[in-house]
Amino acid sequence: MGFKDRLGDRRADLRFEIIGQLWGSLEMTERLPLRNLGQGGALVESRLPLAADTVYGLRLVLDDQGSDVQVRVRHLTPIREGGQESFLVGLEFVDPGQSTLEQIDRLVAASLGQPRVAEA
């Protein structure tokens, strides 16, 4: 009995059975409230715990100008506010370029007590 001859199989195209494991990836964007920022890294708030020493891509945005930088999770502190648990995540910038450092300086200079948001 061939693959297409199986009873009840209405698929028109040939399919293959996968034996074993296949690797995959998932990408998602999450807005993270920015608590603190400097040239060495950032402190953000996350709804999800991020594992230490993992590397993520982060986009810093100021006045519609974005800067992409790699960050490494250095520490995680659980916090409880209003009955909900979240996490303060300490991020270290991994080899930020000069333009990113300049944008960080502008972000710090522009923050006059107004909350900023970073996307990861």
Phi, psi and omega in degrees: 000123181281172182299316183282348183271003180296141181295128177083000180276108184258008181288135181276331184262151177293136178237157181241141175276136179260124177249121183109198184250145173243138178275147178218175177220159180226133178238134177217155179248133180226131175277129182241121176300132182271122181263325183204149184212140175206178182292338180273338183173194183214155172246120182236164176252135182228145174284338183248144175285130178257134184290141179298145178069011174275153183247135180229161170268136181232141177243117175267131183235128175221122178050050177065012174251125182251151177225124180267137180213148174274140178230150176243133178287123182254327176205160183221128179233118177290141175227153179233116179228126177062032179081357180249140178266136173219186187222138169269126185242121177271121183246137175254132177287132179259107177049060178289144178284170181298321180295324177293317178297322177294320179293323177298317177301318178294319178300315181296316180294325183280341184281110179246052181086001179271133180292139177248161181233134175251150177249134177237000000 
